[in-house]
Amino acid sequence: MKNKLTYIIDDDKLTVKLMSILISKNNFCDEIETFHNPQVALDKLKHSFNTNEILPDTILLDLNMPVIDGWQFLEEFLLLPIQKKITIFIMTSSIDPNDIEKAKKYSVVKDYIDKPITAQKLNSLRELIEEIN
């Protein structure tokens, strides 16, 4: 099943731009929404849920961000009453083993991918999503 909507949540604008281009070129999804602030992404998820708008199929989430970080985003995300299965991948430059282990504790996180994203990594994510669905 192809993703219709993917959220990219990352405060680095260059990373977001490069990821968006790569995702588009590889037909990973039909539409991309980008967020430089995880709180704005949470607010959009809440709004979309409350108004029956389209929710993302996939979220690509960075960990180290100002305002709230990826961990705080995950904690808030888990509190949302969303019934749709949304696949979350952590996309980060952190290679800290503690972060990798912590990510495994979240059932909504399907994989931990180190940056930079590549076409090969996107294809692996696509295959994983197909297996899950």
C-alpha positions in Angstrom: 0.0 0.0 0.0 1.4 3.3 -1.0 1.5 6.2 1.5 -0.8 9.0 0.7 0.5 11.5 3.2 3.8 11.7 5.0 4.7 14.1 7.7 8.4 15.2 8.0 9.1 16.6 11.4 12.6 18.1 11.6 13.9 21.5 12.6 16.7 21.5 10.1 15.3 23.3 7.0 18.0 21.9 4.6 17.4 18.4 5.8 13.6 18.8 5.3 14.1 20.2 1.8 16.5 17.3 0.8 14.2 14.7 2.3 11.2 16.2 0.5 13.0 16.1 -2.9 14.2 12.5 -2.4 10.8 11.4 -1.2 9.1 13.0 -4.2 11.6 11.6 -6.7 11.2 8.1 -5.3 7.3 8.2 -5.3 7.3 7.3 -1.6 4.0 9.1 -1.1 1.4 11.3 -2.8 1.8 14.3 -0.5 4.3 15.6 2.0 3.7 18.0 4.9 6.7 19.4 6.7 7.0 20.7 10.2 10.0 22.5 11.7 8.3 22.5 15.1 6.9 19.2 16.6 4.2 21.1 18.5 2.8 22.4 15.3 2.7 18.9 13.9 0.8 17.7 17.0 -1.6 20.6 16.7 -2.2 19.6 13.0 -2.8 16.0 14.0 -5.3 17.0 16.6 -7.1 19.4 14.2 -7.2 16.8 11.4 -8.5 14.1 13.8 -11.2 16.5 15.2 -12.3 17.7 11.7 -12.0 14.3 10.0 -9.3 15.5 7.6 -6.7 13.2 6.2 -4.2 11.9 8.7 -0.7 10.9 7.7 0.2 7.3 6.9 3.8 7.9 7.9 5.7 10.2 10.1 9.5 10.8 9.7 10.6 12.2 13.1 13.8 13.8 14.2 14.8 13.6 17.8 16.8 16.6 18.6 14.7 19.7 18.2 13.9 22.9 20.2 10.6 23.6 21.8 9.7 19.9 22.2 12.0 17.1 21.0 11.1 13.9 19.3 10.6 12.0 22.6 8.1 14.6 23.8 6.3 14.4 20.5 6.0 10.6 20.9 4.6 10.9 24.4 2.0 13.5 23.2 1.2 11.4 20.1 0.5 8.4 22.2 -2.2 10.4 24.1 -4.1 11.2 21.0 -7.3 9.1 20.4 -6.4 8.4 16.8 -7.5 5.0 15.7 -5.7 5.0 12.3 -2.4 3.1 12.1 0.3 5.7 11.5 3.8 4.4 10.9 6.5 6.4 12.7 10.2 6.2 11.7 12.8 8.1 13.7 15.2 9.8 11.3 18.1 11.3 13.3 21.7 12.0 13.3 22.0 10.6 16.8 23.9 7.3 17.0 23.6 7.2 20.8 22.9 3.6 21.8 20.6 4.9 24.6 18.4 6.6 21.9 18.3 3.5 19.9 17.2 1.4 22.9 14.7 4.0 24.0 13.1 4.1 20.5 12.4 0.3 20.8 10.2 1.0 23.8 7.6 2.8 21.6 5.4 0.4 19.7 4.5 3.2 17.2 8.1 3.5 16.2 8.8 1.0 13.5 12.5 1.7 12.8 15.4 4.0 13.7 17.1 5.4 10.7 20.3 7.4 10.8 20.6 10.5 8.6 21.2 11.3 5.9 18.2 9.6 4.2 19.0 7.9 0.9 17.0 6.3 -1.9 18.0 2.9 -0.6 16.8 3.7 2.9 13.5 5.0 1.5 13.0 1.7 -0.4 13.7 -0.2 2.8 11.1 1.9 4.6 8.6 1.3 1.8 9.1 -2.5 2.1 8.7 -2.4 5.8 5.5 -0.4 5.5 4.2 -3.0 3.0 5.0 -5.8 5.4 3.2 -4.0 8.3 0.1 -3.3 6.2 
